[in-house]
Amino acid sequence: MSTRSTYGRHENTELPQEVVVAIQRILELDPENQNDPLDVLSNEFNPLDMLNQLFPDEASLNQLETVQARLSQNERDLQGEIDKLKEELIRDQDPNRMQMIQEMISDLLGQMSRIREKATESEAVVRDITKDIQALDLAKKNLILSMTTLKRLQMLVNALTQLEDQAKEKRYGDVSQTLAAVKQISASFKPYTSVHRINQVWRRVQQIQGEIRTQLEAEFDVFYLQDPAKPSKPAQIIDACAVADVLGHDVRRHLIDRYVTLELKEYRRIFRATDEAGHLDNISRRYAWFRRVLGTHELELGRLFPSEWKVGWALFTKFVAITRDDIVALLSKAGSSLTIKALLEALRQTTEFESSMAKKWLTPLNEILEASSPSSSATIQSMSSAFEPHLGVFVDAQDKALADMLATHRAPGSKAKPRTSLDTTPRDSVSTDADAATPQTVLSSSTELFYFYGQSLEQCAKLSTGQTLFDLCMVHKKWLRRYAEDILAPQSKRPTPQTRRSMDSRFDIADLQQAALFINTADYCQTTALELEENIKEKIQDDFKERVTLQAERDLFMIVISVSITTLLRELEAACEGAFTTMSRMSWEKLNQVTGQSSYVDDLARAVESFCDIIKPLIEQKKYLRNFFDKACSLVLTKFTNAAVRSRPLREIGGEQLLIDLGVVKSFLIRLPGEAVVTQGYTRSLTKSTTRLEALLKVIVTPVDPPEGFILNYTLLIGDASFSNFQKILDLKGTPKTGQNSLLDSFLTITSTKTDLDSTSFLSALDMDPPLTLSATFGSPGSSRVTLPLSTTPGIGSDSIFGSLGSPPLSGPPTGSSTDGSTSGGLEPGQKREVFDIRRFVTFGLRRSETLPTS
């Protein structure tokens, strides 16, 4: 008990960390190399652990006295050390000792003050000693500078004298070297111009440079206008060019401009805008004249100029500036009388000339003009840029050419004769001759259109890559829209004549070929339009790249594809109408037994398969075939459902027969696309729709007696507690009105205890009064953007069989692919089975439920 209390007291005793560190420093203890646990100063020391270490077992208790003696000795040693430390602490805290230490510190501070005073005195003595030396050093420095300056002044005066003599004797080779030395030496005297003598020399230097410049200008004038009888010496002109470089860039620029002006003086006289030679149709003579002048320059005078002067560039730049002003004046004067032929010919010759000059010097035209333009003015623009404001004539000509080219392809009016390629052939039966001529893949007008686009684009890019090319792009956009709206759209929206008898399963092959032709043509147009857009962006200037887009026009072609697929679906519906009419007239209640598949199923399979066999080779892109087959599958199953609803009452035997028929329909629908076209999404969507319809028929097949079993089967297969949906089942089953009330009461009683049932299911959208045709559900694409999803798009009504028969929305899965498998795949765990979901109309069952009294 005493041990526990002692341990408790030790446990509650905690030394501050700073105290522990101080003790370790005084006792010179290393906490990381402590072999004896008793030497460790820590708040986590545990006596029990120490005892267990000293006495690990009962046998070790025999050494108790030995351990106790060792601990006692340790205690005595520690006490001795403590006493020794106490004595040292008392000795160190002796007041006399502290007073002695303070006196020593005071003496030390006094010694430091005396040392500082002596250092100050020593510095003053040294300064007095070195004062004369510093004055002598400064005098020496000034003397050296004065001697150097006087020597340079002497050199400058001598160089000026030499320069005057050399200039008088026109020894320009020596002048260039001496003048460079004079300018370099005189630059060092600029800070001393306040000195009278130096100022006189400085003004003399400037005067001599002016005289040499005047002399050079006169020398070059003689050289430019040299008399054949007194030719200039080439070496003298070459040396004079070196002198001009020493004088500065402005002198060199003045001499070049003087030479260029004299060389082009005759050009201004010959090619005045008022003379015949200066007219626009004679622009080639301008370029021929300059080529001759440039050739003469390079063979004669131009060889004497230094290559870095680039006199040929300056001559060309001045020619460009003069000619461009003349072209601007000529084009403005021509006005509306300017013909496209004359404009393009002049522009072609101009661009060829400019390209030849850039190729000659292996330098871009803009760099040549920028390097040779006067520094005080803006960069001279190219001659071809003068045509830019007038190239609207070219764009207008392309617009008119497109109008004339497509005039014969436009949709025929009431009196115009339709184009042969868009005519419809007389209706033919399915069993047509296999050796019939293969129809064309795309309309020839589309290939003609894009060929013309390519030619005009290449031609325009050679003329201009700025505003004119952008204007041409706008013309391309205009006629792409016109082609989609005036040529393809009117024909694809042409209503199908309703002259077919209800039992006639034949269809118009010409309509199928035309619809497929429009699909292929529209796909070709929207694909090539994308390539056209990229080609324009590669050629046009950067300022216009972001504004170039043909997306709206490509959307129009996608709308044409959507409308054409809708046309095919209308034809398919008409081809299947006879089989579904027979199905809707069946008297299922009179059947006594199931005898295999019904006869209308064979007719339906033949009609659908023959229709699709014609369509498959006509449509080039598989993604549009997949789109068509997805919608065709939904169409057939919707028509099958509507026919079954119209043929009620079904009875149990009728439901079994429909289950067999549905299995046959499902089998031929699975095979319908073929291995090359079928997708997993198509199979999943078909399986999902038929599974729901099978669930509906299985409920109908179930006997109503006993009622509990019938209702339980309904809740398992349908999975809802909807009163109106259950009444739809009774109506389809043909249950007498007298028996429905008791079944409905039992349904309410049983479902009221099943809280896990939903309030609605796919039956909630089942229309008990379905339309005879689905033409109204196909819709019109309008002007919205289209991406042609191949199966239902998630959202409102996404489970509807009719969901993919209308106009495709803006967003959705890529064309030719299926939607996410989560919407059409197999059943997830815990997910209720569904058959199908038809477009939501006000159903017969819902109207019945509203009239029932509440219980």
Secondary structure, 3 states (H helix, E strand, C coil): CHHHHHHHHHHHCCCCHHHHHHHHHHCCCCHHHCCCHHHCCCCCCCHHHHHHHHCCCCHHHHHHHHHHHHHHHHHHHHHHHHHHHHHHHHHHCCHHHHHHHHHHHHHHHHHHHHHHHHHHHHHHHHHHHHHHHHHHHHHHHHHHHHHHHHHHHHHHHHHHHHHHHHHHCCCHHHHHHHHHHHHHHHHCCHHHCCCHHHHHHHHHHHHHHHHHHHHHHHHHHHHHCCECCECCCHHHHHHHHHHHHHHCHHHHHHHHHHHHHHHCHHHHHHCCCCCHHHCHHHHHHHHHHHHHHHHHHHHCHHHCCCHHHCHHHHHHHHHHHHHHHHHHHHHHHHHHHCCHHHHHHHHHHHHHHHHHHHHHHCCCHHHHHHHHCCCCCCCCCCCHHHHHHHCHHHHHHHHHHHHHHHHCCCCCCCCCCCCHHHCCCCCCCCCCCCCCCCCCCCCHHHHHHHHHHHHHHHHHHHHCCCHHHHHHHHHHHHHHHHHHHHHHHHHHCCCCCCCCCCCCCCCCHHHHHHHHHHHHHHHHHHHHHHHHHHHHHHHCCHHHHCCCCCHHHHHHHHHHHHHHHHHHHHHHHHHHHHHHHHHHCCCHHHCCCCCCCCHHHHHHHHHHHHHHHHHCCCCCCHHHHHHHHHHHHHHHHHHHHHHHHHCCCCHHHHHHHHHHHHHHHHHHHHHCCCCCCCCHHHHHHHHHHHHHHHHHHHHHHCCCCCHHHHHHHHHHHCCECCHHHHHHHHHHHCCCHHHHHHHHHHHHHHHCCCCCCECCCHHHHCCCCCCCCCHHHHCCCCCCCCCCCCCCCCCCCCCEHHHHCCCCCCCCCCCCCCCCHHHHCCCCCCCCCCCCECCCCCCHHHHHHHHCCCC
